[in-house]
């Protein structure tokens, strides 16, 4: 069996992981039986539409692989107690031969992607033409009519409704015209609490929503939007019932507010517009010339032309796409990987495997079958999230790595491979950009509903709670199950909202999950963690986006730790170092006193303040991302950080104003690409040769406080590779 396969995959289960772990077996016969079983499962996984007997056999073998890995990971003397499992292995091999499964052919004509080249993001054709959709809708939105107006964009799936809505969202004249705005996406099974909370969080960014009930959220929204000129974009509405609830939150008034909805259903569009058809904008397919322009830009890049030899094949591909931008972009992303050698032959091969129609299912099957099996697993994994749920790229990358879907020599390379997989799915249109912020520095994403509906995240009927290895829960605290029995958990991802007053979320039981590799908690209420976590020797990611009362006293001693984030409302000491509302030694003090930092750590995000930059951070040669709030910053602190060889992202928020000039010397921060610095007084000096690879810098300061100190920035001209400088000035 191929030892380069990822440890865990949708098609092979834990076979990739077992191939390495079972090297310790001394019994050659057992190794041969396992190797034979793994090879057979791999070959059958390449079959297209295998018969029921083969699918049942493959499912049984995958379940066997998980059972074996659980045993190997939990039993110290597993080597001498494998006989029951080896009996099941022999029985599975015997069934394979009895059912003659070797006669099922493997298919290699799916046209897999052999390499990935990132295409231009945000490819748009026709929307910004003079008198085009953006022009016409902007005129309607800013026509001076002071009454609340609802515009609805309607069209079939993949025609570009969301793309048009995002173009309107980015229009500067609309951004400046309205006092506040929000962009939300719904789903076929909508969560109205989540939708309303998202709207409220965007229109009232400095006061996060407290309410959890729909009625309370509607009240808070109505109260905040009263007497304001607002614009709300609600993308992908599937039922009038969603609009019936949402519209209760939007006061009519006479301030020129606007609401934009998108939908595939004309009756829904009419209901949103109060059955005034003049406010419905119907999306039309691209013309042949526009389709050719989009196709050429997507495959070759803007302003470039394809070889005349490809005209006939490309014309046929464009004809099949029938003017749907999503189909053109998805299919062109597959062609991108084969546009070099033997282009005509490769493109004809694509043409022969193209779907006969551009329905979402047909496009999905073509794109899915074109993906490498390891990326297929990563795509299927996204089915754990609700449709159109907002996700972060960095979170998904860490989750894929923690779930063992990625194989690479080092942890840094695993993250790079995961990032390339994510970009591949974005380029194919399976994951979509969702901009819900004024800033372009933070990009949110959502799984395209055309693809998300085909993902599967289910538990086999035979699986008991004690066998669950991975758990993601998104919902209300009162619905969260007890996890006491989940002793085999490797992965725990919780997005929980409190639905009762004065509650807390008790996670002290996690100290018993000795196999846990990943823990992320996002919660609107207080989280209780265990006093100590030293038993979690495999824990690689610890991210708490909530208020934490009990800080594990040994959190910085977890030697497998790669990513640490303590954010949200975590109560930590103030800048004097005196703890407040913390029942164990403060994280600030723990960081200061730690003599055994996790040398492997790649990410540290401490959003509550620590006193100073601890000296031991200078020993973390693998640290790539550091985001901290510190009470004060001195010149020596910068010296500690400047020698970190892998540091590419540095964010420093300083609470006390710096009275001394903070200097950056030549040879320091050689790998740094992004630097964010916020402080009441800005006193920075960049010497020639400092930060040679810096590309973006963001500064926040109070312009009045620093007047007595003279120049705010000295030597900024020495940052010769900087492409973007932004500022927040108070």
LINSUL-V298362 format. One record per pair of residues at least 12 apart in sequence whose C-alpha atoms are under 8 Angstrom apart, sorted by the first residue. I is the first residue (numbers start at 0). GAP is how many residues later the second one is. If there is no record, write none. Layout:
I/GAP  I/GAP
This chain:
0/18  0/34  0/35  0/37  0/38  0/41  1/14  1/37  2/13  2/16  2/17  3/12  3/403  4/402  5/368  5/398  5/399  5/400  5/401  6/397  6/398  6/399  6/400  7/395  7/396  7/397  8/364  8/365  8/368  8/396  9/366  9/367  9/370  10/31  10/34  10/51  10/362  10/366  11/26  11/29  11/30  11/33  11/50  12/49  12/50  12/52  12/53  13/48  13/51  13/52  13/55  14/23  14/47  14/50  16/52  17/47  17/50  17/51  18/16  20/51  23/55  24/54  29/56  32/56  32/57  32/60  33/55  35/57  36/52  36/55  36/56  39/62  40/17  40/20  42/63  43/14  43/60  43/62  44/13  45/60  45/61  45/62  46/57  46/58  46/59  46/60  47/58  47/59  49/54  52/46  53/47  56/35  56/38  56/39  60/31  63/21  63/24  63/25  67/17  69/418  72/442  108/244  109/243  109/259  109/260  110/238  110/239  110/242  110/258  110/259  111/257  111/258  111/259  111/260  112/221  112/224  112/225  112/257  112/258  112/259  113/223  113/224  114/222  114/223  115/220  115/221  115/304  115/308  116/219  116/220  117/305  117/306  117/309  118/179  118/180  118/182  118/214  118/308  119/178  119/181  120/306  122/171  122/174  122/175  123/39  123/170  124/165  124/168  124/169  125/160  125/164  126/37  132/31  133/30  133/33  133/34  137/30  137/36  140/117  141/32  141/35  141/114  143/112  144/111  145/108  145/109  145/110  145/111  146/105  146/106  146/107  146/108  146/109  146/110  147/104  147/105  147/106  147/107  147/108  147/109  147/110  147/111  148/107  148/108  148/109  148/110  148/124  149/108  149/109  149/110  149/111  149/122  149/123  149/129  150/107  150/108  150/109  150/110  150/121  150/122  150/128  150/129  150/130  151/108  151/109  151/110  151/111  151/117  151/118  151/120  151/121  151/127  151/128  151/129  152/107  152/108  152/109  152/110  152/116  152/127  152/128  152/129  152/130  153/108  153/109  153/110  153/111  153/112  153/115  153/126  153/127  153/128  153/129  154/108  154/109  154/110  154/127  154/128  154/129  155/108  156/107  156/203  156/293  157/166  157/167  157/168  157/169  157/202  158/124  158/125  158/126  158/164  158/165  158/166  158/167  159/123  159/164  159/165  159/166  160/101  160/102  160/122  161/73  161/74  161/100  164/68  164/70  164/95  164/97  165/268  165/269  168/14  177/51  177/52  177/53  177/79  178/49  178/50  178/51  179/23  179/48  179/49  179/50  179/51  180/21  180/22  180/49  180/50  180/51  181/16  181/17  181/20  181/21  181/49  181/50  181/51  181/254  182/16  182/49  182/50  182/51  182/52  182/253  183/14  183/15  183/49  183/50  183/51  183/252  184/49  184/50  184/51  184/52  184/203  184/204  185/48  185/49  185/50  185/51  185/52  185/201  185/202  186/49  186/50  186/51  186/200  186/201  186/262  187/49  187/50  187/51  187/199  188/198  189/52  191/22  191/50  191/53  191/54  192/19  192/20  192/21  192/24  195/18  195/21  195/22  195/50  196/12  196/15  196/20  198/33  199/17  199/20  199/21  201/234  203/20  211/285  211/286  211/287  212/286  217/28  217/30  217/31  218/30  220/28  220/29  221/26  221/27  221/28  221/29  224/25  224/26  225/25  225/27  226/26  226/28  227/27  227/29  228/26  228/27  228/28  228/29  229/26  229/27  229/28  230/26  230/27  230/28  230/29  231/26  231/27  231/28  232/26  232/27  232/28  233/25  233/26  233/27  233/28  234/25  234/26  234/27  234/28  235/25  235/26  235/27  235/28  236/24  236/25  236/26  236/27  236/31  237/25  237/26  237/27  237/30  238/29  239/28  239/31  239/32  242/29  284/37  284/38  284/39  284/40  285/36  285/37  285/38  285/39  286/36  287/30  287/35  290/27  290/32  290/34  290/37  291/23  291/26  293/31  293/34  293/35  294/23  294/33  294/34  294/37  297/31  297/34  297/35  298/33  298/34  298/36  298/37  298/40  299/36  308/35  309/33  309/34  309/37  312/31  312/34  312/35  312/38  313/33  315/35  316/34  316/37  319/36  319/37  319/38  320/36  320/37  321/36  323/34  325/103  326/31  326/36  328/98  328/99  328/100  329/33  329/37  329/97  329/98  329/99  329/100  330/32  330/36  330/97  332/94  332/95  333/33  333/36  333/94  334/12  334/15  352/13  353/12  359/90  359/91  360/89  363/86  363/87  366/61  373/31  373/32  374/46  376/28  377/22  377/27  377/43  378/46  378/76  379/75  379/76  379/77  380/74  380/75  380/76  381/65  381/70  381/73  382/69  382/70  382/71  382/72  382/73  382/74  383/72  383/73  383/88  384/89  386/59  386/60  386/61  386/62  386/65  386/66  387/58  387/59  387/60  387/61  388/57  388/58  389/44  389/54  389/55  389/56  390/53  390/54  390/55  391/51  391/52  391/53  392/26  392/29  392/51  392/52  396/18  396/21  396/22  396/25  397/17  397/20  397/143  398/119  399/18  400/13  400/14  400/17  401/89  401/115  401/116  401/138  401/139  402/87  402/88  405/12  411/190  428/19  429/17  429/18  429/20  429/21  430/14  430/15  430/16  430/17  431/13  431/14  431/15  431/16  432/12  432/13  433/12  464/20  464/21  465/19  465/20  465/21  465/22  466/19  466/20  466/21  467/18  467/20  467/21  468/17  468/19  468/20  468/21  468/22  469/19  469/20  469/21  469/22  470/18  470/20  470/21  470/22  471/19  471/20  471/21  471/22  472/20  472/21  472/22  472/23  473/20  473/21  473/22  474/20  474/21  474/22  475/20  475/21  475/22  475/23  476/19  476/20  476/21  476/22  476/28  477/20  477/21  482/26  483/25  485/27  486/25  486/26  486/27  487/25  487/26  487/27  487/28  488/24  488/26  488/27  489/23  489/25  489/26  489/27  489/28  490/25  490/26  490/27  490/28  491/24  491/26  491/27  491/28  492/25  492/26  492/27  492/28  493/26  493/27  493/28  493/29  494/26  494/27  494/28  495/25  495/26  495/27  495/28  496/26  496/27  496/28  497/25  497/26  497/27  502/22  502/23  503/21  503/22  503/23  503/24  504/20  504/21  504/22  504/23  505/21  505/22  505/23  506/20  506/21  506/22  506/23  507/20  507/21  507/22  507/23  508/21  509/19  509/20  510/19  510/21  510/22  510/24  510/25  511/23  511/24  512/23  513/21  513/22  513/23  513/24  514/21  514/22  514/23  514/24  515/20  515/22  515/23  516/19  516/21  516/22  516/23  516/24  517/21  517/22  517/23  517/24  518/20  518/22  518/23  518/24  519/21  519/22  519/23  519/24  519/25  520/22  520/23  520/24  520/25  521/22  521/23  521/24  522/22  522/23  523/22  524/21  524/22  525/20  525/21  525/22  525/23  526/19  526/20  526/21  526/22  527/20  527/21  527/22  528/19  528/20  528/21  528/22  528/23  529/20  529/21  529/22  530/19  530/20  530/21  530/22  530/53  531/20  531/21  531/22  531/23  532/19  532/20  532/21  532/22  532/25  533/20  533/21  533/23  533/24  535/22  536/21  536/22  536/23  537/22  537/23  538/19  538/21  538/22  539/20  539/21  539/22  539/23  540/20  540/21  540/22  540/23  541/19  541/21  541/22  541/23  542/20  542/21  542/22  542/23  542/24  543/21  543/22  543/23  543/24  544/20  544/21  544/22  544/23  544/24  545/20  545/21  545/22  545/23  545/24  546/20  546/21  546/22  546/23  546/24  547/21  547/22  547/23  548/21  548/22  548/32  548/33  548/34  549/32  549/33  549/34  550/31  550/32  550/33  550/34  550/35  550/36  551/32  552/31  552/32  552/33  552/34  552/37  555/34  555/35  555/38  555/40  555/41  555/42  556/37  556/39  556/40  556/41  557/40  558/38  558/39  558/40  558/41  559/38  559/40  559/41  560/37  560/39  560/40  561/36  561/38  561/39  561/40  561/41  562/38  562/39  562/40  562/41  563/37  563/39  563/40  563/41  563/42  564/38  564/39  564/40  564/41  564/42  565/39  565/40  565/41  565/42  566/38  566/39  566/40  566/41  567/39  567/40  568/39  569/38  570/37  571/14  571/15  571/16  571/36  571/37  571/38  572/13  572/14  572/15  572/36  572/37  573/35  573/36  573/37  573/57  574/34  574/35  574/36  574/55  574/56  574/57  574/80  575/35  575/55  576/12  576/33  576/34  586/23  587/21  587/22  587/23  590/23  591/20  591/21  591/22  591/23  593/22  594/21  596/19  596/20  596/23  597/22  598/20  598/21  598/22  598/23  599/20  599/21  599/22  599/23  600/19  600/21  600/22  601/20  601/21  601/22  601/23  602/20  602/21  602/22  602/23  603/19  603/21  603/22  603/23  603/24  604/20  604/21  604/22  604/23  605/21  605/22  605/23  606/20  606/21  606/22  607/20  607/21  608/19  608/20  608/21  608/22  609/18  609/19  609/20  609/21  610/19  610/20  610/21  611/18  611/19  611/20  611/21  611/25  612/17  612/20  612/24  612/27  614/22  614/25  616/23  616/24  617/22  617/23  617/25  617/26  618/25  619/24  620/23  620/24  620/25  621/22  621/23  621/24  621/25  622/21  622/23  622/24  623/22  623/23  623/24  623/25  624/22  624/23  624/24  624/25  625/21  625/23  625/24  625/25  626/22  626/23  626/24  626/25  627/23  627/24  627/25  628/23  628/24  628/25  628/26  629/22  629/23  629/24  629/25  630/23  630/24  630/25  631/22  631/23  631/24  631/25  631/26  632/21  632/23  632/25  633/24  633/26  633/28  634/25  634/26  634/27  634/28  637/24  637/25  637/26  640/28  641/22  641/26  641/27  641/28  642/25  642/26  643/25  644/24  644/25  644/26  645/25  645/26  646/22  646/24  646/25  647/23  647/24  647/25  647/26  648/23  648/24  648/25  648/26  649/22  649/24  649/25  649/26  650/24  650/25  650/26  651/24  651/25  651/26  652/24  652/25  652/26  653/23  653/24  653/25  653/26  654/24  654/25  655/23  655/24  656/22  656/23  656/24  656/25  657/21  657/22  657/23  657/24  657/25  658/22  658/24  658/50  659/23  660/22  660/23  660/24  661/21  661/22  661/23  662/21  662/22  662/23  662/24  663/20  663/21  663/22  663/23  663/26  663/27  664/21  664/22  664/23  664/24  664/25  665/21  665/22  665/23  665/24  665/25  666/22  666/23  666/24  667/22  667/23  668/21  668/22  668/23  669/20  669/21  669/22  669/23  670/20  670/21  670/22  670/23  671/19  671/20  671/21  671/22  672/20  672/21  672/22  672/23  673/20  673/21  673/22  673/23  674/19  674/21  674/22  674/23  675/21  675/22  675/23  676/21  676/22  676/23  677/21  677/22  677/23  678/21  678/22  678/23  679/20  679/21  679/22  679/25  679/26  680/20  680/21  680/22  680/24  680/25  680/31  681/18  681/19  681/20  681/24  681/30  681/31  682/26  682/28  682/29  682/30  683/28  683/29  683/30  684/28  684/29  684/30  684/31  685/27  685/28  685/29  685/30  685/32  685/33  686/28  686/31  687/27  687/30  687/31  688/29  688/30  689/28  689/29  690/28  691/27  691/28  691/29  692/28  692/29  693/25  693/27  693/28  694/26  694/27  694/28  694/29  695/26  695/27  695/28  695/29  696/25  696/27  696/28  696/29  697/27  697/28  697/29  697/30  698/26  698/27  698/28  698/29  699/27  699/28  699/29  699/30  700/27  700/28  700/29  701/27  701/28  702/26  702/27
